[in-house]
Amino acid sequence: MPGINSWSPILPETVWSKVASTLRHELGEGPYNSYVAPSALRQGPMGDPVLVTPTLYARDWFARNALKRANELWSQIDPESRSLDLKSRVEFDDQAKIVQVAPETLTETVAPLASPSVLPSAAPVVNFQDAAARVAGLQERLTFDTFVPGRGNEFAYTMSRQVASWADGHFNPVFFHGPYGYGKTHLLNAIAWEARARRPDAKIVYLTAEKFTSTFVKAIQDRSTAAFKDELRGADLLLVDDVHFIGGKTSSQEELFHTLTALLETNKRVVFTADRPPSHLNEIEARLRSHLSSGLVCALDVADQSLRLGIVERKLDQLSMRLGAAQKPHHDVLQFLADRVPGSIRELEGAVNTLAASAGARLGSLTLDEAMALLQPNLKVSAERRVTVDEIQKLTADHFALKQADLLSERRTRSVARPRQVAMWLCKQNTTRSYPDIGRRFGGRDHTTVLHAVKKIEELLQSDEQIAKDVEALTRKLRG
Ligand SMILES: Nc1ncnc2c1ncn2[C@@H]1O[C@H](COP(=O)(O)OP(=O)(O)OP(=O)(O)O)[C@@H](O)[C@H]1O
């Protein structure tokens, strides 16, 4: 079988996918899902690979705990000996901006571009040649053409197309929420590309909430808030990704509130994404929260098996074409990927890339056994010893000096409620149990309680050092 070096140069995405899957195994599911999985590989101004983390906190965590190892692994796989750089999303965007645009440009306005129909919609890897796309913070491959609709995202997809068509009578603002790695950023990018293609004259602004905050803070320091306000309030379509990041940042919330009301008053369109619905954004003040939910609130759910299969199929089709494979991969290989690769669509994509990179032009003729062997690192975590809910409850109770019965009880004091949330989070990460199933095993609680617990712990992992340590310690113990 041709090895990975048989079709060089090797794509940075392929190297990263292999590095990430080893890190996942070595760091454990909890830390991996909190800090590595939500990060994305991008290309720096000199063509160097950069791991872009969603927050500064995640960047620091990765620098402390995984960067050295990631570079070691990277150098073992990459024949071109590139080394991996690390930046938070804000740092990365700022760097791109310094390279590409005048300093007075405040936000990431989408520059005029070719229509999506002439974009390389089949290409699974971003074409970084288009400086405008890089400055805009948009990724070329994230169009409607490359998005696979299905159960879990169908409504969000339909609404996204509607917003992008500039049709009248739509809800405003539109608010998409869902777990990480299931297509929110993809849809926001796709809206921007299509809206741009339909109305090249329109001013479309795409930015993350973190970018909004950092740019606003800088504008205050530079006494240039008027320019900041003009830039955003002049948008015909404003797309704000990951709005939950604005939680706890009072002045940014206030500014976003005024931006939003100004745009709504003039019938300009606004779309948000977040990891939870507005009603659960407890650190966002009530009046902004209420405006966020005043249009359409639309959930993206985790993908079911048939959507996972559809995504695998689409991505492997594209890769087969690029690799010149004579035929499409066998159905049992597709089914295996969809069923057995753990995690979100982001991880599923990683496994598909690994398989394609390892098999090269033989992709179409791979047997199931060969595919399983090639994917071993991606599957390691799930193939390891099964962890049970009972085991998690006992370990967690022990760790926090409680009894297992406390976790199942009605007690709501913080000293019991927080460990219970940690245990629920660990169950979601380390078992295949559904939210309702986990709820049932925690004294017959509702699935929304589990959902809330998982979100809460994910949030605390970014901000609370102690919880991060507890979760890491427990994850290590669970993995034996
Ligand atoms: N339905 C889909 N069809 C095709 N690709 C998808 C789909 N859903 C997700 N993906 C891919 O999975 C990856 C993760 O998606 P995306 O970045 O949009 O997730 P997200 O929900 O915004 O996550 P985060 O909260 O971490 O930002 C992307 O590469 C995206 O292209």
The ligand as a Tripos MOL2 file, in Angstrom:
@<TRIPOS>MOLECULE
LIG
   31    33     1     0     0
SMALL
NO_CHARGES

@<TRIPOS>ATOM
      1 N1        -23.3480   19.6710    7.4950 N.pl3     1 LIG1
      2 C1        -22.0480   19.8060    7.2010 C.ar      1 LIG1
      3 N2        -21.6160   19.5550    5.9300 N.ar      1 LIG1
      4 C2        -20.3130   19.6560    5.6280 C.ar      1 LIG1
      5 N3        -19.3480   19.9890    6.5000 N.ar      1 LIG1
      6 C3        -19.7180   20.2460    7.7640 C.ar      1 LIG1
      7 C4        -21.0860   20.1760    8.1810 C.ar      1 LIG1
      8 N4        -21.1640   20.4910    9.4860 N.ar      1 LIG1
      9 C5        -19.9050   20.7620    9.8830 C.ar      1 LIG1
     10 N5        -19.0440   20.6080    8.8420 N.ar      1 LIG1
     11 C6        -17.5970   20.8290    8.8660 C.3       1 LIG1
     12 O1        -17.1460   20.5320   10.1800 O.3       1 LIG1
     13 C7        -16.1510   21.4670   10.5860 C.3       1 LIG1
     14 C8        -16.6030   22.1740   11.8520 C.3       1 LIG1
     15 O2        -17.6990   23.0280   11.5300 O.3       1 LIG1
     16 P1        -17.8070   24.5460   12.0770 P.3       1 LIG1
     17 O3        -16.4510   25.1360   12.2350 O.co2     1 LIG1
     18 O4        -18.7740   25.2600   11.2160 O.co2     1 LIG1
     19 O5        -18.4070   24.2280   13.5000 O.3       1 LIG1
     20 P2        -18.9530   25.2440   14.6010 P.3       1 LIG1
     21 O6        -20.2950   24.7070   14.9740 O.co2     1 LIG1
     22 O7        -18.8670   26.6490   14.1630 O.co2     1 LIG1
     23 O8        -17.9270   24.9550   15.7610 O.3       1 LIG1
     24 P3        -17.2830   26.0160   16.8180 P.3       1 LIG1
     25 O9        -18.3440   26.2620   17.8210 O.co2     1 LIG1
     26 O10       -16.1130   25.2390   17.3630 O.co2     1 LIG1
     27 O11       -16.8570   27.2440   16.0950 O.co2     1 LIG1
     28 C9        -15.9430   22.4260    9.4420 C.3       1 LIG1
     29 O12       -14.8220   22.0330    8.7000 O.3       1 LIG1
     30 C10       -17.2140   22.2700    8.6110 C.3       1 LIG1
     31 O13       -16.9540   22.4930    7.2410 O.3       1 LIG1
@<TRIPOS>BOND
     1     1     2 1
     2     2     3 ar
     3     2     7 ar
     4     3     4 ar
     5     4     5 ar
     6     5     6 ar
     7     6     7 ar
     8     6    10 ar
     9     7     8 ar
    10     8     9 ar
    11     9    10 ar
    12    10    11 1
    13    11    12 1
    14    11    30 1
    15    12    13 1
    16    13    14 1
    17    13    28 1
    18    14    15 1
    19    15    16 1
    20    16    17 2
    21    16    18 1
    22    16    19 1
    23    19    20 1
    24    20    21 2
    25    20    22 1
    26    20    23 1
    27    23    24 1
    28    24    25 2
    29    24    26 1
    30    24    27 1
    31    28    29 1
    32    28    30 1
    33    30    31 1
@<TRIPOS>SUBSTRUCTURE
     1 LIG1         1 GROUP 0 **** ****
